[in-house]
Each structure stands twice: as structure tokens, then as C-alpha cells.
């Protein structure tokens, strides 16, 4: 199983260079550019678990936006520590 760092490094090599976040129900990059929901594609999902502590679980989403053209990653905790707004965004747009 890969660590978070290893997974992020691999995705960066594949062009997923933007750090994404959900704010006010919208996905945006670190420059706060709004990414339109109808232009988003979920490319990969990675669940990361720590060997030393099962409480340290994360889920990483590799997302491509067609317009503006960019690739990035959205990271959330997994389970009871997850961010509700991020969960709602992912459920609405990718499930």
C-alpha cells in the first residue's frame, strides 16, 4: 500500500498539480478559481490508511477539469473525521 506522499508524487508526475478545495459548495483551486461542476471528471480515488494508527485514514480524489484545463487533487479524511462539505460535493458530482 502506498503512503499519501507516494500517491501524491505519482499523481504529480501524471499532471495532477493543483491543490483543490471545496468552499461554499464549490470546487476551486489554490488560486480560488472556481471549477464548473459540469466540466469535472473524477479520474482516480485512493484510500490511504496509516499502518501505525487506523484513525489516520484519508481519501484522495484525482480530478480533471476540462474548462479551465487543469488536473488536481482533493483530499479528505475518511470516516467520522471527514469534512461534510467535501463529502456532499463528491456525492453530488461523482456518485
C-alpha positions, -999 to +999 in steps of 0.1 A: +000+000+000+013+034-009+016+063+015-001+097+010+033+112-001+040+084-026+005+087-041+007+125-044+042+122-060+029+097-086-002+119-094+020+149-097+041+131-123+008+124-142+000+162-142-023+165-111-006+195-098-034+217-084-044+215-047-082+216-047-107+225-020-144+228-015-157+261-003-194+272-001-203+241-021-179+248-050-147+232-061-118+256-065-080+255-069-055+272-046-058+304-066-095+303-057-105+298-094-140+283-094-141+250-113-175+244-130-192+212-119-202+203-155-166+203-166-153+180-138-142+143-142-132+121-113-102+102-127-090+082-097-098+076-060-072+065-034-079+054+001-049+059+023-045+042+057-017+046+082-001+013+093+006+028+128-029+043+135-061+032+119-076+066+129-054+082+103-073+075+071-077+097+042-093+096+008-077+113-022-095+123-054-077+129-086-099+153-106-096+167-141-114+199-152-119+204-189-125+241-188-103+256-174-080+228-184-063+215-152-058+185-130-057+185-093-062+165-061-088+169-034-080+153+000-104+145+027-103+125+060-122+092+059-150+082+082-162+102+111-134+128+107-143+137+071-153+172+061-191+172+055-190+198+028-164+179+008-184+147+012-215+164-001-197+178-031-182+144-040-215+126-036-234+152-057-209+153-085-192+119-087-215+092-073 
